[in-house]
Amino acid sequence: MNKPIVGITMGDPAGSGPEITIKALADPEQYSYCRPIVVGDVKVMEQAKKFVGREDIVIHRCEKVSDALFTPGTIDVLHLDLIEDISKFEMAKVSVEGGNAAFQCVKKVIELAMAGEVDATCTNALNKEAMNLALAPEGMHFDGHTEIYAHYTHTEKYTMLLAHHDLR
């Protein structure tokens, strides 16, 4: 049986999402559960692996999901080219560029799921202020991931459930 392909958003590039992703996917055990592919920007993920001291990890640039290798020690990244100049991008700062990048990753992972290219999605943290600054010129506003998913899946009745073991 093929393991499910899971599309994982990189999150806000100015935040901890890319670093969390590197740390999680550095664990080879994750590949025994699924075939992960990060939806984001290769430049951000390259920077994140340095931040967490995992320069041994290979970042594999993918133009489409079918390019992914799904191999431990290699993190497949569906590259969206979201950050213009990573050397000038400010970490831990609210920015339109960071907010747009995080939003575009969520939108893309939803599109991939709707097209059947990924079997599941997983989202990293995004900064709602930054995202909504980026969306304001288009007259859009979202309270969070749940509302983005509802909008792009054309779902009128929706809710969010947080669960951990027996806690719901």
N, C-alpha and C positions, 0 to 999 in steps of 0.2 A: 504494500500500500504506500502511495506517495504521501509524504507529510505535507500538511497545508502550507501554502505560501502566505506569509504574513507581511503586509506592508506596514512599516513603522515610520512615522513622521519624525524628523530630526528635532522638532520643537523650535523654539525661538533661538536663533544662533547666538544671541547675546546672553542666553541663560544656560542652565545646566543640562538641558535635553541631549545635546550632542555628546557630552561627556558621559552621561548615564548610559547612553546607547553603546558607546565604545566599551565601557566596563561590562555591560550585560552581554554583548556579543563577543567579547574576548573569552567568555566561558564556553568551551566546546560543547558542553552539555546542552546548551540551548538548541544546537543543531540536531539533537536527537529528538526534539519535540516538533520542530517546524523548519521551514525554509525561509529565513528572514531576509527581507530587502528593505533598506532604509530609503525613504523618499526625502531627498534633500539636496544639499550642495556638497560636492566632493571637497571643495576648499575648506568648508567649515569642519567637515569630518576629519580631514587631515590635521587641522589645527587642534581639534579636540583630542585626538590620540596623543599629541605631544603634551597637552595639558595634563593628561592622566598618566603619562609615563608609559604609554603602550605603543611606542614607535615600531615595535615588532609586528603589529597588526598591519595587514595590507588592505588598503582601501581600493576596491575594484569599481571603477566607473562603468555604469551601465546606461545605455541610451534607451533600453526597453527591458521589461521584466525578464524576457527570455534570454538576455545576456548574462543573467546572474549565474554564479558558480555554486553558491550555497555550500561553501567549504569552510570548516573551522579555521580560524587564523586569518581569514579574509572576510571583510565586511563589504557586501555588495551595496552600492549606492546608486539609485536611479537619479541621475544628475539633472537638476533643474536650473543650474547656473543663476542663483538668486542673489548672491553677494558680489557686487561689482569688484571691489578691491579689498580682499580679506586683511591686508596689512593696515588699512585705514579704518576697518570696522571696529567700533568700540564695544567692548564686552561690558556687561552689567549696566547697560544704558538703554532706556526706552528710545526706540527709533522707528521711523516709518519703514526703513529698509528691513530691519529685523522683524517687525510686525508683518510686513508683506510676505517675507520669506516663510514665516511660520504658517501663515494663512494659505499660501500657495501649496505647501506640503500637504495640509489637511485636504484641500480641494482635490489635489491630484490623487491622494490615496483613496478618496471616495470614488473618483472616476475609475480608478483601477479596479476597485471592488465591484462597482456597478457593471463594468465591462467583463467581469469574470477573470481578470488577470491575476488578482490576488484573492485568497480565500477568506482572509480576515484582515482587520486593521488594528493598529495600536497607535495611540497618539501620545506624544511627549508634551510636556508643559509648554504653553505659550503665554506671552504677556498680553492680556486682553486690551490694556491701554495702547500698547504698540500696534496690535492688530487693528484696532478700531481707528487709530490715527491713519493707518495705511488705507483703510476702507472708506474713510470719510469722503474723499473726493468723488467716490462712486455712489455716495448716498447709502452705503450699506453699514450695518452695525450688527454684531452678534454678541450675545452674552457669554458664549463659550463654545466648546466643541459640540455639545448636544444640539445647539441651534444651527450650527453649520451643517451637521449631518442631516438634520430635519429638512433644511432648505434645499440641499443638493440631492436628497433622495425623494423630495416631494412628499414628505411625511407630515400630515397635519396633526395627528395625535401622537405625542411622544413624551417620554420621561427619562430621567437618568436614575440608575440604581448603582450605588456603591456597595460592594460586597467584599468581605474578608472572612474566610472560614465560615463561622456560623453567624457572623454579624452582617445584617442586611439593612 
